[in-house]
Amino acid sequence: MNNPLVYVDEDGEFIHLIIGAVVGGIVNWATHGFQFNAKGLGYFAVGAAVGTLSAMGGAWAAATFKAVGVAAGVGIGAVSGGIIGGGSSFLLNGGNNLIAGNNFFDNWKSNLISGAVNGAITGAIGGGIKGYKYAKKLDANPWTGKKVYSETSYKSTVKTGIAAQSDPNKHCYSVSDEYASSGRENYSRLDFQNEALGADGADPLEIYKSKTGKDIFKINNWDIVGKELNNNSAEIIGVVSQNGTNHSVNVVGYTVENRLKLFGGGVKQIIKSVLFWDPAVGRTVSGHSNFIKVGYFRY
């Protein structure tokens, strides 16, 4: 029990508290005039206490939300530390006022602000350190938290012989549906327009379902759908915003990046290098994954 090594923080579990105390103390001392006297020491002690609590809160928040990397840890730590720092400074200030026989709320605004700033800084330190350690544990980038598990590209055979929509302002849904039906039921755009009762615009997924009797499937995992797309056994139809209006497109290719989530753990799918068959031009164009609505049909 008397071995001094017992009290050495070999794993660095408390380093954020030490740094938080030192930084918090210096910040509070500096904001009160760099006084080299007993009063200045008191300001340092109060700042150190707030800094320790805020660093502890920042680390706790980063651990609770499973923040990966310094950037994520700093962000969540600064928020929680600012709240803790502001609140604790407010209460400490009020308590000191009562002891001195003053009003509890004297100088509460300045103390709340300085405490929040102090807490945000020390909370960011605590959260950043915790995020760094967690990222190292998961073998992710310790600064950004980025870790890519896999990256796979998928693409269907692009169909030919489907003309672009004759009017750029209407009936894109019917041309998109005609593309999906080509080589399958082989319904024409006129068939789909009739299904929509001649409407200038309509939901391409619902009209396709109504005409073909096929079920619409929600895309929960882009890798699974991508394998079907590679086998030409899936038709993906989406609605995107184009020049402020809804526009129908056919998704014929994309790349899926499976990466570690920065918060909460688990895997997040990033869809990139998207390729559309665009009814407006009758050919493939570079697209994006900002869909207003998207779904697919199985064949």
HUMO-V719396 format. One record per pair of residues at least 4 apart in sequence whose C-alpha atoms are under 7 Angstrom apart, sorted by the first residue. I is the first residue (numbers start at 0). GAP is how many residues later the second one is. D is the distance in whole Angstrom. If there is no record, write none. Layout:
I | GAP | D
I | GAP | D
This chain:
8 | 4 | 7
8 | 5 | 7
13 | 4 | 7
14 | 4 | 6
15 | 4 | 6
15 | 39 | 6
15 | 109 | 7
15 | 110 | 5
15 | 113 | 7
16 | 4 | 6
16 | 35 | 5
16 | 38 | 6
16 | 39 | 6
17 | 4 | 6
18 | 4 | 6
19 | 4 | 6
19 | 31 | 5
19 | 32 | 5
19 | 35 | 5
19 | 102 | 5
19 | 105 | 7
20 | 4 | 6
20 | 27 | 4
20 | 28 | 6
20 | 30 | 5
20 | 31 | 5
21 | 4 | 6
21 | 26 | 6
22 | 4 | 6
22 | 28 | 7
22 | 99 | 7
23 | 4 | 6
23 | 23 | 5
23 | 24 | 5
23 | 26 | 7
23 | 27 | 4
23 | 94 | 6
23 | 98 | 6
24 | 4 | 6
24 | 19 | 4
24 | 20 | 6
24 | 21 | 7
24 | 22 | 4
24 | 23 | 4
24 | 26 | 7
25 | 4 | 6
25 | 18 | 6
26 | 4 | 6
26 | 20 | 7
26 | 91 | 7
27 | 4 | 6
27 | 15 | 6
27 | 16 | 6
27 | 19 | 5
28 | 4 | 7
28 | 5 | 6
28 | 11 | 6
28 | 14 | 5
28 | 15 | 5
29 | 4 | 5
33 | 6 | 7
34 | 4 | 7
34 | 5 | 5
35 | 4 | 6
36 | 4 | 6
37 | 4 | 6
38 | 4 | 6
39 | 4 | 6
40 | 4 | 6
41 | 4 | 6
42 | 4 | 6
43 | 4 | 6
44 | 4 | 6
45 | 4 | 6
46 | 4 | 6
47 | 4 | 6
48 | 4 | 6
49 | 4 | 6
49 | 35 | 6
49 | 38 | 7
49 | 39 | 7
49 | 69 | 7
50 | 4 | 6
50 | 67 | 7
50 | 68 | 6
50 | 71 | 5
51 | 4 | 6
52 | 4 | 6
53 | 4 | 6
53 | 27 | 4
53 | 30 | 6
53 | 31 | 6
53 | 65 | 5
53 | 68 | 6
53 | 69 | 5
54 | 4 | 6
54 | 26 | 6
54 | 67 | 5
54 | 68 | 4
54 | 70 | 6
54 | 71 | 4
55 | 4 | 6
55 | 70 | 6
56 | 4 | 6
56 | 23 | 6
56 | 24 | 6
56 | 66 | 6
57 | 4 | 6
57 | 18 | 7
57 | 19 | 4
57 | 20 | 7
57 | 22 | 6
57 | 23 | 5
57 | 65 | 4
57 | 66 | 6
57 | 68 | 5
57 | 69 | 5
58 | 4 | 6
58 | 18 | 6
58 | 67 | 5
58 | 68 | 4
58 | 71 | 6
59 | 4 | 6
60 | 4 | 6
60 | 15 | 6
60 | 16 | 6
60 | 19 | 7
61 | 4 | 6
61 | 5 | 5
61 | 11 | 5
61 | 14 | 6
61 | 15 | 6
61 | 65 | 5
61 | 68 | 6
61 | 69 | 6
62 | 4 | 6
62 | 67 | 7
64 | 198 | 6
64 | 199 | 5
65 | 197 | 5
65 | 198 | 5
65 | 199 | 6
66 | 5 | 5
66 | 6 | 5
66 | 64 | 5
66 | 195 | 6
66 | 196 | 5
66 | 197 | 7
67 | 4 | 6
67 | 5 | 7
67 | 63 | 5
67 | 64 | 7
67 | 66 | 6
67 | 67 | 5
67 | 77 | 5
67 | 194 | 5
67 | 195 | 6
68 | 4 | 6
68 | 62 | 4
68 | 63 | 5
68 | 65 | 7
68 | 66 | 5
68 | 72 | 7
68 | 73 | 5
68 | 74 | 5
68 | 75 | 5
68 | 76 | 4
69 | 4 | 6
69 | 58 | 4
69 | 59 | 7
69 | 61 | 5
69 | 62 | 5
69 | 72 | 6
69 | 73 | 5
69 | 74 | 6
70 | 4 | 6
70 | 57 | 7
70 | 72 | 6
70 | 73 | 6
71 | 4 | 6
71 | 59 | 7
71 | 190 | 7
72 | 4 | 6
72 | 51 | 7
72 | 54 | 4
72 | 55 | 4
72 | 57 | 7
72 | 58 | 5
73 | 4 | 6
73 | 50 | 4
73 | 51 | 6
73 | 53 | 5
73 | 54 | 4
74 | 4 | 7
74 | 49 | 7
75 | 4 | 6
75 | 51 | 7
76 | 4 | 6
76 | 46 | 5
76 | 47 | 4
76 | 49 | 7
76 | 50 | 4
77 | 4 | 6
77 | 42 | 4
77 | 43 | 6
77 | 45 | 5
77 | 46 | 4
78 | 4 | 6
78 | 41 | 6
79 | 4 | 6
79 | 43 | 7
80 | 4 | 6
80 | 38 | 5
80 | 39 | 5
80 | 41 | 7
80 | 42 | 4
80 | 43 | 7
81 | 4 | 6
81 | 34 | 4
81 | 35 | 6
81 | 37 | 4
81 | 38 | 4
81 | 41 | 7
82 | 4 | 6
82 | 33 | 6
83 | 4 | 6
83 | 35 | 6
84 | 4 | 6
84 | 30 | 5
84 | 31 | 5
84 | 33 | 6
84 | 34 | 4
85 | 4 | 6
85 | 26 | 5
85 | 27 | 6
85 | 29 | 4
85 | 30 | 4
85 | 33 | 7
86 | 4 | 6
86 | 25 | 7
87 | 4 | 6
88 | 4 | 6
88 | 22 | 6
88 | 23 | 6
88 | 26 | 5
89 | 4 | 6
89 | 18 | 6
89 | 21 | 6
89 | 22 | 5
90 | 4 | 6
91 | 4 | 6
92 | 4 | 6
92 | 15 | 7
92 | 18 | 7
93 | 4 | 6
93 | 10 | 4
93 | 11 | 6
94 | 4 | 6
94 | 9 | 7
95 | 4 | 6
96 | 4 | 6
96 | 5 | 5
96 | 6 | 6
96 | 7 | 5
96 | 9 | 7
97 | 4 | 5
97 | 5 | 6
97 | 6 | 6
106 | 4 | 6
107 | 4 | 6
108 | 4 | 6
109 | 4 | 6
110 | 4 | 6
111 | 4 | 6
112 | 4 | 6
113 | 4 | 6
114 | 4 | 6
115 | 4 | 6
116 | 4 | 6
117 | 4 | 6
118 | 4 | 6
119 | 4 | 6
120 | 4 | 6
121 | 4 | 6
122 | 4 | 6
123 | 4 | 6
124 | 4 | 6
125 | 4 | 6
126 | 4 | 6
127 | 4 | 6
128 | 4 | 6
129 | 4 | 6
130 | 4 | 6
131 | 4 | 6
131 | 10 | 5
131 | 11 | 7
132 | 4 | 6
133 | 4 | 6
134 | 4 | 6
134 | 5 | 5
134 | 6 | 6
134 | 7 | 5
134 | 10 | 6
135 | 4 | 6
135 | 6 | 6
139 | 5 | 5
139 | 6 | 6
139 | 7 | 5
140 | 4 | 5
140 | 5 | 5
140 | 6 | 6
144 | 117 | 6
145 | 114 | 7
146 | 112 | 6
146 | 113 | 5
147 | 109 | 7
147 | 110 | 6
147 | 111 | 4
147 | 112 | 6
148 | 109 | 6
148 | 110 | 6
149 | 107 | 6
149 | 108 | 5
150 | 104 | 7
150 | 105 | 6
150 | 106 | 4
150 | 107 | 6
151 | 103 | 6
151 | 104 | 5
151 | 105 | 7
152 | 101 | 6
152 | 102 | 4
152 | 103 | 6
153 | 72 | 5
153 | 73 | 7
153 | 75 | 7
153 | 76 | 6
153 | 99 | 5
153 | 100 | 6
153 | 101 | 6
154 | 74 | 6
154 | 75 | 5
154 | 97 | 6
154 | 98 | 4
154 | 99 | 7
155 | 73 | 5
155 | 74 | 5
155 | 75 | 7
155 | 76 | 5
155 | 96 | 5
155 | 97 | 6
156 | 75 | 7
157 | 94 | 7
161 | 17 | 7
161 | 120 | 7
162 | 119 | 5
163 | 115 | 5
163 | 116 | 5
163 | 117 | 5
163 | 118 | 4
164 | 6 | 7
164 | 7 | 6
164 | 10 | 6
164 | 114 | 6
164 | 115 | 6
167 | 112 | 6
169 | 30 | 5
169 | 31 | 6
170 | 4 | 7
170 | 29 | 5
170 | 30 | 6
171 | 4 | 6
171 | 75 | 7
171 | 76 | 6
171 | 107 | 6
171 | 108 | 7
172 | 4 | 6
172 | 28 | 7
172 | 29 | 6
172 | 30 | 7
172 | 31 | 5
172 | 75 | 5
173 | 4 | 6
173 | 15 | 5
173 | 18 | 5
173 | 19 | 6
173 | 30 | 7
174 | 4 | 6
174 | 14 | 5
174 | 104 | 6
175 | 4 | 6
175 | 72 | 6
175 | 73 | 6
175 | 74 | 6
175 | 103 | 6
176 | 4 | 6
176 | 12 | 7
176 | 27 | 6
176 | 31 | 6
177 | 4 | 6
177 | 9 | 6
177 | 10 | 5
177 | 11 | 5
179 | 55 | 6
180 | 4 | 5
180 | 5 | 5
180 | 6 | 6
181 | 4 | 5
181 | 5 | 7
186 | 4 | 6
187 | 4 | 7
188 | 4 | 6
189 | 4 | 6
190 | 4 | 6
191 | 4 | 6
191 | 15 | 7
191 | 19 | 7
192 | 4 | 6
192 | 5 | 5
192 | 6 | 7
193 | 4 | 5
194 | 12 | 7
194 | 16 | 6
195 | 6 | 7
195 | 11 | 6
202 | 4 | 6
203 | 4 | 6
203 | 44 | 7
204 | 4 | 6
204 | 32 | 7
205 | 4 | 6
206 | 4 | 6
207 | 4 | 6
208 | 4 | 5
208 | 5 | 5
208 | 6 | 6
208 | 7 | 7
213 | 83 | 7
214 | 82 | 6
215 | 79 | 6
215 | 80 | 6
215 | 81 | 6
216 | 78 | 6
216 | 79 | 5
216 | 80 | 6
217 | 77 | 5
217 | 78 | 7
218 | 76 | 6
220 | 4 | 7
221 | 4 | 6
221 | 34 | 7
222 | 4 | 6
222 | 33 | 7
223 | 4 | 7
224 | 4 | 6
225 | 4 | 6
226 | 4 | 7
227 | 4 | 6
227 | 5 | 5
227 | 6 | 5
228 | 4 | 6
228 | 5 | 5
232 | 65 | 6
232 | 66 | 5
233 | 62 | 6
233 | 63 | 6
233 | 64 | 5
233 | 65 | 6
234 | 61 | 5
234 | 62 | 5
234 | 63 | 7
235 | 14 | 6
235 | 15 | 5
235 | 59 | 6
235 | 60 | 4
235 | 61 | 7
236 | 12 | 6
236 | 13 | 5
236 | 14 | 6
236 | 57 | 6
236 | 58 | 6
236 | 59 | 6
237 | 10 | 6
237 | 11 | 5
237 | 12 | 6
237 | 13 | 7
237 | 53 | 6
237 | 55 | 6
237 | 56 | 4
237 | 57 | 6
238 | 7 | 6
238 | 8 | 5
238 | 9 | 5
238 | 10 | 6
238 | 52 | 6
238 | 53 | 5
238 | 54 | 5
238 | 55 | 6
239 | 6 | 6
239 | 7 | 5
239 | 8 | 6
239 | 50 | 7
239 | 51 | 5
239 | 52 | 5
240 | 4 | 5
240 | 5 | 5
240 | 6 | 6
241 | 4 | 6
241 | 5 | 6
248 | 27 | 6
248 | 28 | 6
248 | 29 | 5
248 | 30 | 7
249 | 26 | 5
249 | 27 | 5
249 | 28 | 7
250 | 24 | 6
250 | 25 | 5
250 | 26 | 6
251 | 23 | 6
251 | 24 | 6
251 | 25 | 7
252 | 21 | 6
252 | 22 | 5
253 | 17 | 7
253 | 18 | 6
253 | 19 | 5
253 | 20 | 4
253 | 21 | 6
254 | 16 | 6
254 | 17 | 5
254 | 18 | 6
254 | 19 | 7
255 | 13 | 6
255 | 14 | 6
255 | 15 | 5
255 | 16 | 7
256 | 12 | 6
256 | 13 | 5
256 | 14 | 6
257 | 9 | 6
257 | 10 | 6
257 | 11 | 5
257 | 12 | 6
258 | 8 | 6
258 | 9 | 5
258 | 10 | 6
259 | 5 | 7
259 | 6 | 6
259 | 7 | 5
259 | 8 | 6
260 | 4 | 6
260 | 5 | 6
260 | 6 | 5
260 | 7 | 6
270 | 18 | 6
271 | 16 | 7
273 | 12 | 6
273 | 13 | 5
273 | 14 | 5
273 | 15 | 7
274 | 9 | 7
274 | 10 | 6
274 | 11 | 5
274 | 12 | 5
275 | 8 | 5
275 | 9 | 5
275 | 10 | 6
275 | 11 | 5
276 | 5 | 7
276 | 6 | 5
276 | 7 | 4
276 | 8 | 6
277 | 4 | 6
277 | 5 | 6
277 | 6 | 6
277 | 7 | 7
